[in-house]
Amino acid sequence: MKVKNILTAKVASEHEGQIKVWHLLEEGECRTVNRVEEFIVEKELEPHKSKIPAEEFYYILQGRGIMRIDSEEREVVPGDLIYIPSGASHGIRVIGTFPLHVLSWKSAV
């Protein structure tokens, strides 16, 4: 059994310092999922493509944002699950003054 707590996970800075990330499941710890992490966006995560060819999922825990996948944009709120196809350009920006807390995972294609 593997149990990790966000309070004991190491914080990292990714995407050129745009987000703070807590890796809850590292790459290689599971056969079907590349990584599970919680991240916080304070302003905007610029549109980017994942380096690993994988489907990606974001689950909004707290805050509101505008999610962009390729040319489509949509407002997202707590409780929303977002599917990002493999190879799609994606980014998210915060609405309001509060950070956006997101649980994210990648599933190998």
C-alpha positions as CSV (number, residue, x, y, z in Angstrom):
1,M,0.0,0.0,0.0
2,K,1.3,3.5,-0.9
3,V,-0.1,6.5,0.9
4,K,1.3,10.0,0.4
5,N,0.2,13.2,2.1
6,I,0.4,16.6,0.5
7,L,1.8,18.0,3.8
8,T,4.9,15.8,3.5
9,A,5.4,15.9,-0.2
10,K,8.3,18.1,-1.5
11,V,7.3,21.2,-3.4
12,A,8.8,21.9,-6.8
13,S,8.6,24.7,-9.3
14,E,7.7,23.8,-12.9
15,H,6.9,25.4,-16.2
16,E,9.5,28.1,-15.8
17,G,8.3,29.0,-12.3
18,Q,4.7,29.4,-13.3
19,I,3.3,26.8,-11.0
20,K,4.1,25.1,-7.6
21,V,3.8,21.3,-7.8
22,W,3.5,18.6,-5.2
23,H,4.2,15.2,-6.7
24,L,1.9,12.6,-5.0
25,L,2.8,9.8,-7.4
26,E,6.1,9.9,-9.3
27,E,6.6,8.6,-12.8
28,G,7.2,4.8,-12.7
29,E,5.3,4.2,-9.4
30,C,2.3,3.0,-11.3
31,R,1.9,1.0,-14.5
32,T,-1.1,2.9,-15.9
33,V,-0.5,6.5,-14.7
34,N,2.6,8.5,-15.4
35,R,2.3,10.9,-12.5
36,V,-0.3,12.3,-10.0
37,E,0.3,15.7,-8.6
38,E,-1.4,18.7,-7.0
39,F,-0.4,22.1,-8.4
40,I,-1.2,25.7,-7.7
41,V,-1.4,28.3,-10.4
42,E,-1.3,31.9,-9.1
43,K,-1.9,33.7,-12.4
44,E,-1.5,31.7,-15.6
45,L,0.0,28.5,-16.8
46,E,1.0,29.4,-20.4
47,P,-0.2,27.1,-23.2
48,H,2.2,24.2,-23.6
49,K,2.3,20.6,-24.9
50,S,3.3,17.8,-22.5
51,K,6.7,16.3,-23.2
52,I,5.4,12.8,-22.4
53,P,2.8,11.5,-25.0
54,A,-0.1,11.0,-22.6
55,E,-3.7,11.9,-22.0
56,E,-3.9,14.4,-19.2
57,F,-6.6,15.2,-16.6
58,Y,-7.1,18.2,-14.4
59,Y,-9.5,18.1,-11.5
60,I,-10.3,21.6,-10.0
61,L,-10.1,21.6,-6.2
62,Q,-10.3,25.3,-5.5
63,G,-10.6,28.6,-7.4
64,R,-11.9,29.5,-10.8
65,G,-10.1,29.6,-14.1
66,I,-10.2,29.7,-17.9
67,M,-9.0,26.4,-19.4
68,R,-7.6,26.5,-22.9
69,I,-7.2,23.3,-25.0
70,D,-5.9,24.1,-28.5
71,S,-8.2,26.9,-29.7
72,E,-11.1,26.2,-27.3
73,E,-11.5,28.1,-24.0
74,R,-14.0,27.4,-21.1
75,E,-14.5,28.6,-17.5
76,V,-13.7,25.9,-14.9
77,V,-14.7,25.7,-11.3
78,P,-14.2,23.3,-8.3
79,G,-15.5,19.9,-9.1
80,D,-14.8,20.1,-12.9
81,L,-12.8,17.3,-14.5
82,I,-11.0,18.3,-17.6
83,Y,-9.7,15.8,-20.2
84,I,-6.7,17.0,-22.3
85,P,-6.0,14.8,-25.3
86,S,-2.4,13.6,-25.9
87,G,-0.5,16.2,-27.9
88,A,-3.0,19.0,-27.3
89,S,-1.7,22.5,-26.4
90,H,-3.2,23.5,-23.1
91,G,-3.0,26.2,-20.4
92,I,-5.0,27.7,-17.7
93,R,-5.4,31.2,-16.2
94,V,-6.8,32.3,-12.9
95,I,-10.0,34.2,-12.6
96,G,-10.0,36.5,-9.6
97,T,-7.4,37.0,-6.9
98,F,-7.2,33.5,-5.4
99,P,-4.8,30.8,-6.6
100,L,-6.2,27.8,-8.5
101,H,-5.6,24.4,-6.9
102,V,-5.6,21.5,-9.3
103,L,-5.1,17.7,-9.0
104,S,-3.5,16.4,-12.2
105,W,-2.6,13.0,-13.7
106,K,-1.3,11.7,-16.9
107,S,-2.2,8.4,-18.5
108,A,0.2,6.8,-21.0
109,V,-1.3,6.4,-24.5
